[in-house]
Amino acid sequence: MGMWIGRNRKARVTYGFDEIALVPGAVTINPNEVDITWKIPRPDGGAIKLALPVLASAMDGVVDARFAAAMGKLGGLAVLNLEGVQVRYEDADAVLAEVLAEDKDKVTALLQKIYLEPVKEDLIARRIKEIKDAGVIAAVSAIPQKAERCGAIAQEAGVDVFVVQSTVSTARHISSEYKMLDLGEFCRTMKCPVIVGNTVTYDTTLEIMECGVSGVLVGVGPGAACTSRGVLGLGVPQVTATVDCAAARDAHYKKSGRYVPIITDGGMNKGGDVCKALACGADAVMVGSAFAKAEEAPGRGYHWGMATPHANLPRGTRIKVGVSGTLQQILFGPAAVDDGSQNLIGAITTCMGNVGAADLSEFQETEIIIAPSIKSEGKLFQMVQNVGMAR
């Protein structure tokens, strides 16, 4: 499979959200009657049931304890970054204000300086307690090198979901300089579900699932604030990545009887993108920029990639998305804009109704077509006037 790109070398043709469309079904369903719930399996055989298949990304401009509480009360899940300013600084708001005020040409250097401050273990426990005190599910994220220590602290503090996240995750990492995280052992040690990311391929996803994880994040470099694709040349468009990883999930379930959800992470700015990700096989999606626009977001309309402060090779940037409305509006409406960036849940349920999918598993069977002109066909006036789908 693939096309020749030169002598003795083939490349696969892959697809992103703008290159496909979903086909309406032969039966339609009332959007108010579709089921969008999903589950994160627990190590004890139970599961965490979530009302919304949407997670907020572990970015400092998106999630703090207050945002996580607001997201949880609306039925979603927000992930707090245990490498971020919330656990490095007592007064994180003051640090964020400094980041937002910095000139765009100097902000990366400032972020590198700010993130040199050591993570304070007491703040990890405190932030988790702040989320738990709000009566919602607490989810946190750490890089593999810090996962064991952060996981132990988080578990003692009562965390509900632990995410191990890096630019590229594998079950086999080779290094002579530091100890590799034994993913299987870590999952056996943790009493809460462990989600691991990020990956984009069938074989790697299958290997990660065999370690006993409770979820896999899909996506390398598609995020609005990420520059990994430009800096490293890495990445697979999200449609192809999601389909391939969903195939691995299904193969793992057939072999083991254990269903491990996949979560498409990044590259979705509008409701239509979210719908396409779910239809391509995702059980849920992780979104950053859409939630950075919420009034409740700590970045006040700005956010930046998790690898932006990297000391030697930054792979992110600070972007301004603006504040467009409340978290309630972004999730449930009523939408005050016409570009699909608000009422994401309404978009999901309406799309499911139109393709005739009663739940997410049926939605994953939606007919998909390759349609690179789907956003531009008949939209000349929108493009000329820079309104609607042209924005």
ABEGO torsion letter per residue (X at the ends): XEBBAEBGBBBBBBBBAAABBBBBBABBBBAAABBABBBBBBAAGBBBBBABABBBBBBAAABBAAAAAAAAAAGBBBBBBAABAAAABABAAAAAAAAAABBAAAAAAAAAAAAABBBBAAAAAAAAAAAAAAGBBBBBBBBAAAAAAAAAAAAAAGBABBBBBBABBBABBBBAABBBBBAAAAAAABABBBBBOBBABAAAAAAAAAAGBAEBBBEBGABAABAAAAAAGBEBBAAAAAAAAAAAAAAAAAAAGBBBBBBBBEGBABAAAAAAAAAAGBABBBBAAAAAABAABAAGGBBBBAAAABAABBABBBBBAEBAEBAAAAAAOBBABAAGABGAAAAAAAAAAAAGBABAAAAAABBBBBBAAAAABGAAAAAAAGBEAAX
